[in-house]
Amino acid sequence: MTAEMDNDPDFNSVFLERAAEAAKRWRERTAVREQKAIAVEEGRALVADTPPRVALRLNRLIDQVRKSVSDGRLPDNPTLQDLINRPTPLAAEDLNEQLVQEVVLGVRNFLSVEFLARGIQASRRVGRILIYTGGGLRARRPAFSLATVLF
């Protein structure tokens, strides 16, 4: 069945059309991505992303530390200690650039090496491309790399 899909001109044309559309969107957003990357490098996280999304990320980081302190070993960072003991999650209105930096730096210096093992495990996952065509949902095993479509 896979060989049939690889040789299906309608399927291939739909796949290539969608890949070209994705590449176009990627190129059109280059300036936005670059501005956000500069903001991150300059330590301006609240410019790089929306405060609600930054708050979600910080809360996930704080939760990771909270789970790892079950042995009673608290981080040295007093701000992070307060946030671990805080009964409610951070909200967007609680944020300022200094707090963001305190959490990010405090977490980075505190988390155990176990997160690297989880990252390696996650990197081994594979994906499958599914495309909706006129005949329904079909799986695709690309015969080329996405880089050839993007560049």
PyMOL commands that set and color helices and strands:
alter all, ss='L'
color gray80, all
select helices_A, chain A and resi 2-6+9-28+30-41+45-48+51-71+78-85+92-94+97-108+114-123+146-150
alter helices_A, ss='H'
color red, helices_A
select strands_A, chain A and resi 129-133+136-140
alter strands_A, ss='S'
color yellow, strands_A
deselect
rebuild
show_as cartoon
